[in-house]
Amino acid sequence: MSVETSAWNNWSKSRVSRRRALLDLGGLGALGLSLSVLKRAQADGGSVDKTFGRAKRCILVFLNGGPSHLDTWDMKPNAAAEVRGELTSIETSVPGIRTCELLPQLAQHVDQLKIVRSVSHSCSVHTTGVATMLTGVQHATPNVDQTRALPDDPPHLGSIFSSWRGWKNHLPPFVSLPTLFQAPPVTGIWPGQNAGFLGRRHDPLVIRGDKQTARFDLQDVVYAEGLSPGRIKDRRSLASQFDTGWSRREQQFADLDVSYQQAFDLLHSSGLKTAVDLDREPTKTRERYGQHLFGQGLLLARRLVDSGLPLVTVYWIDPTPAGEGGGEFDSHGRIYHHMRQRLFPPADRALAALVGDLTERRMLDDTLLVVMSEFGRTPRINAQAGRDHWPHAQSILLAGAGITGGTIFGATDDIGAFPTSDPIPPEDFAQTLLHLLGVPSDLLLHDNFGRPIPASRGTLIPGLLS
């Protein structure tokens, strides 16, 4: 019996016990509550309610491909060589918490980070893992690859937030950059990155970046030649006169009208155009993040939330030339070569710069920072000196919005295969993020047929809020 198989059997038994315990709670589950949540709320005098809406803005960093938790935030130095790998750990700014030797800059900001080691689900391929983590809904076909986005997919958490909050001051509630992730052989973007059944009106505004120049622009939000702001206003007024009742009855026309209004708002959003202009930042600041697309993307995210835009998703883009290792953290072979040469140095620098920048600007009080991926990597190093997909354990980082830094939540077994305490399914993680963003727990969404669907079916995790 392999190490992974034995660990899986033990963890499956523990899941059955936990499930029985939850069933014993009866109606509490239907209310989206657990006994631990109620006890914690009572003991703290209702402190869970005090955390609602504490994050006025959010930067969600998604490291595509699945970084190895065993080589970053959940290292196992006492395990066998084929489990622990060849990297050593270093001290951080918090005594007793150690991290990978390849993350020296981020290690100095661990006092601001909550390290969560027990995120777990069952989607073992990239497309379904991405969808599951970004939507908080376990994908219907967890192990079927080559899955593309469909109109009836569950929406990205940012799109849920968008449907609740809406546009304000000509600014969209949800932006993604520097692109939406897609890769062959999948046709189109991967699921989980857009609004799905909520409709295109709640898709993210995508601010595209150029890998070669590490610059961003709003090419899709420009005036047509000879079209002045005054003429656009006249056209908007004329269009409203043709906004008849029959078009309102059709969803496609309603979506078109909303999209038209959104485009109109963007054309009048000087704040957005200013935020995207990174030349307004001092050269020293730009260099601090790294002069590559991922680093400049994190800098842009900070500028966007600082200008009033509430939620930004930043996807990892490998700064090295195309073709070197596929570009993502998906290291099935030569994992330590890729970590040292192309993955960790730019990621460490950029993430450390972002945490430091937010701290210095005193933005962390009401800014939520999330660093995550679709899954972790296998406990055992394979024959190609790499690690394969492993959705059963993933480490993520949280910071800001009242979350206590320099702490660890959850744990995995001796080989990092499965959670041994505080397992976090994506549903519960999503509910906790939405709670921090002030999205009501009883919010109902409506699919393409008008059927009501809960925005989240998860349970709040108080331990992540403190």
N, C-alpha and C positions, 0 to 999 in steps of 0.2 A: 504494500500500500504506500503511495507517495505521500510526501509531506503535506501537499495541498489537499489530497483526498481525505486523509485523516483529520486534518483541521476542518474541512468542510463538514464531515459527519458530526463532529463535536459541536460546531456552530449551528448546524441545522437543528440539533436537539435543543439547544438553548433558545432558538427562535420559537420552537413549539411551546416551550414553557412560558416565554414572554407573551405569546399569542393567547394562551389560556388565561394568563393574568389579566390581559386587556379585556378579554371577553367577560371576565368576572365583574368588570366595572359596569357592565350593562349600558344604561342610557348615556353615561358620560361620553362614550366614544361618538355617539350620534351628535353630541353638542360640540365636538371638536376639542374636548378637554380630556385630561388625564388626571388621575388622583394626585400624581406628583405636582402637576401644575396648580391644582386647587390648594394643596397643602402649602406649596411655596407662596402662593398669592396671599393666603391667610396669615402665614407667618410673617410675611413682609408688609402686612397691612395694605395689600393690593398693589405691590410694587410692579407687578406685571403690567397693570394698566398705565403706570407712569412711563413705561418704555414705549408705549404705542406712539408711532409717528415721530420718534426721537431722531430718525435720520431724515434730514431735510434734503439730502442729496446723496447719490450713491455712484461709486465707480466700481464696476464689475469687470475684473480682469480674467480673461479665459485663456489658459495656456493649452492650446489645441494639441492633442496627441496623447496626453496622459503622462505627466512627469512621474518619476518613481518616488513614491513616498518613502521607500526604504533607503533612498539615497539623498533625502532632503530633510523632512521634518519628523520622521519616525524611524530613525536608524536603529539597527539591532547589532551593536558591537560585539555582543557575546554569542551571537548565532554562528553557525557553520559558515565557512568561506563562501559557499555557493548561495547563501542567503544574504549575508551582510555586505558582500561586494568588496571593492578595493578602495573605496573612499574612507577617509577618517573624519571624525567630528571635531569641531572647534567650539570654544566657549562663545557665548553670546553676551549681550548686555544684561542678561538675567542669570544670576548664579543658579546652576543646576539644569539649565536648559541649553542643550547643545544642538548644533546643526552641521550641515555638510561643509567641508573645507572649501568648497567652490562657491559659497555664499558669504564671503567675509563682510561685504558692505551691509547686506540685509541683516546679518547677525547683530549688527550694532543697533538695530531698531526693534529687536524682539520685545523690548519693554513696551512697545506700542501694539504688539500683535497677540491675538489669541490663536493658538495653534489647535486646530480641530482634527483629530486623528481617526475618527470613527464614522465617516460618511461611507455609506454602502448601498449598492443596488445590484441588479442582475444583468444589466445590459453590457455585453462583452464586446461589442463592435463600436467603431467610432461614431457612425451616424446615429445609432440609437442611444449611445451614451451621451452624446452632445444634446440630443433632444430631451432626454430624461433630466439632465442636470439643469438645463436652461428653462425648462417648463415646470419642473416639480411634479411631473406625471410620468410614471414608468411606461416606457414605450410598449406598444401592444405586441411587437415582434422583437424581443430584446436581443436575439442572436442572429437576426437576418440583416446582412450588410447590404450596401448599395441602396439604402433607403433615402428617397428624396422628399423635400417638403411638399405637402399636399394642402389644399384649401381647408380641409376639415381637421388639420392638426391642432393639438393644444398650443396655446400661445406662449411666447417668451414671457418671462416675468415682467420684463419692461413693457410689453404690450398690455398685460393686465393692469399695470400701474397707469399706462396711458389711457386705458378705457375708463379708469376711475377719476383720474386727475384732469385730463384734457389739456389743451394748449392754453398758455397764459402769456400775455405780453409778447405776442408774435413768436414765441419760442416753443418748439416741440418738447414733449415730456420725455422723449426717449430717442437717443442717438446711438448708433453703432459705428465703429471705425476699426481699421482702415478699409474694411470690405466685409461682406458676408462670406463665411467660409464655404468653399466648395472644392471638390477634388474628384478626378476621374476614379472609377468609371461611373460615378453618380452623375446623372444629368440634372443640372440646376443646383440650387443651394441645398445644404443639408437641413433637415427639419429642426425646429426649436429656435430658430434665429429670427423668425418673423411673427406676425400676429395670428397666423393660422386661421381658425374659424371666426376670429373677431373681425376679419376683413382688413383690407389694405390701408384703411384710414388709420389703423393702429400699428402698422409696420414702423420699424425704426427709420428715422432719417439716417441714411448712410453717408458719412463724410469720408470720401475715398482718399487714400494716400498713395503716393508713388514710392515704390521701394528704392528706386535708384537715387531719388533726390531727398527722400524723407520729408516731403512736403504734402500738405493737404489743401484742398480747395473745395469750393461749392460750385462746380461746373454745371450741375443740374439746377442751380438757383441763380440764374443770371437773366438780365433783361435781353430780350430779342433786339436785334439791330433796329434802331429808330423807335424803340418803344420806351417812352419816358414813364416815370412814376405817375404823372398826371393822366396819361393815356390808359395806364393799367387801371387806375381808379375809375375812369369812365367806363372801361370794359366791364369791370366788376359790377358797376351800377346797372349797366345794360343787361348783363347776364341775369341779375336778380329779377328783372322784369319778366323773364321767360321761365321763372321757377314755378311752374304750374303744379296743381295738385296731382295730376296723373304721374308726373315724374317722381314725386315724393313717395308714391306708393310702391315704387320699384327700388329694391335695395341697391341695385347697380347704379341707378341714377343718384340715389342718396349718397353712395360712396363717392361718386364722381363729383358731386357738389362739395362734399367735405374736402376731397383732395384739392379741388380748385381753391377753396378757402385757405387750406394749409399752404399751398404754393403762394397765394397772395400774401399770407402772413410772413413767409420766409423772405419774400422780396422786400419786405419792409422791416426786416430784423437786422438793424445795424449792429446790435450786440453780438449776434451769431457770427457775422462777417468779421467783426473785430477779434473775436475769440479764436477764429480759425487762422488768423494771421500771426504765425509764430515769430515773425520778424520783430514783433513788438516786445518779445522777451529778450533780456540781456543775453549776450553770447555765452556768458559764464553759466547761466541757468540752462540753456539748451545743451551745452556740453556736459553738464552735470547728469542729465538724463541719458546721454549717449546720442550721437548724431546718426541714428538709424531709425527705421520706421516704428519699431516697437517703443523705443525710448521717447521719440517725439510724439507718438500717439498717447502715451501716458501724460506727457506735458500738456497736450491738447485737451485731454480729459479733465485735468485739473483746471485749465482755463475755462472750459465749458461749464463745469459745475460752479465755478466762481462767478460766472456771468449770469447765473440764474437757471441754467438748464439742469433738471433734477436727476436724470439717470443716464449714464453712459456705459456702454459695453465696449471694451477694448479686446480685440482678438490678437493673439500672438502671431507675429510675422517674423520668420527667421531672417536676421540681417545678412546672413552669408549668401553667396551666389546660389542661384536656383539649381536644384539637383543634388545638393550636398545633404544627403540624409533625409530628403523629402520635405524638409522645412519645419516639421513639427517635432514635438517631444515624443514621437513614436519610435523609440529606439529598440527594435527587435534584434539588432546586431550592433556590436561595438559600442555599447551604450556609454562607456566611460570616455571613449574617444569623442563622441558627439557632445557629451556633457562638458568636457574640457574645452573643446575647440569652437563650438558654435552656439551652445544653448545657455549654459549657466553664466558666463561672463556678461553678456549683454542683459540678460534677465535680472541678474543680481544688481547690476548698476542702475538699471531703470527703475526697478521696484524700490530699491533703497532711496533713490532720489525722490520718488513720489511720496513715500511715507515721511521722509525728512521734510519735504516741501510742505505737505499738509500740516505737519506738526509745527513748523516754524511760522506758518501763516495762521495758526490757531483755527484751522478749518476742521480738525478731527472731531471737535465737540459735536458737530451736527452732520458730519460726512461719514457715510458708511463705505468702507473699502472691503471688497471681497476678492480673493485670489483663489481660483479653482480650475478644474478641468473636467473631462468626461469620466475618468477613472484613474486608478493607480496602476502599478505594474506587478507582475508575478513575484512571489517570494523567492523563487529559485531562478538563478541566472541560467539561460538556455545554452545550447551548444554553439550558438553564434556570438556568445559573450554579450547577449542582450537580455532584456526582460520583455515578456509579452503582456497582453492586456489582462487587467485584473480589476473588475468592478467591485469586488467585495470589500475593498478597503482603499480609502483615499484620504490624503491630508489636504486640508484647505486652510487659508489664512483669513482672519477677520480683524478689522481695526476700526476705531472711531465709533461715533454715535453712542457713547457711553459704555462701550464694551471694554472690559478690563484687559489691558495688555499684559504681557509677560506671564501669561497663563496657558495651560494646556487643558483641553476638554476631550474626553474620550480616550480610549486606549485599544491597542490591538494585542494579539497573542505574541508569543516569543519569536515568531517568524514574520509578523506583519501581515498575516493572511486574513484574519477576521477580527471584528471588534470584540473585545472582552468586557467593555463597559460603555454605556451611553451610545449605542448604535444609532445612527442618524440616517433614515431613509430620505430620499430627495423631497418627498411630500412634506415632511416635517421641516426640512431646511427651508423650503420655499415659503411655507407658512410663517416661519420666523422672520425671514427677510421682508415679506409683505407687511407683517406686523410693525417692524421697525420703520417701514416707509409710510405707515399710516393708512394702509389699505384695510378696510373693515373685514373682519373674519367671516361675516355673513354676506359678503358681496357676491351677487349672482351675475354671471356672464350669460350671453345668449348665443347659441350656435347658428349655423346657416338656416336652420329651420325654426328659429325662434325659441328653441327649448332652453330653459334655465339650467345652467351648470355652475356649481360652486367654483369660485375663483381658485380655491385651494381646498383639498381634502386632507391636508396634513394637520398635525398637532403642534402647537407652540412649544418650543424648547427653552425654558427659562434659563438654563445653564449657559446658553449662548448669548443671552441678553446682558448678563452681569459681567 
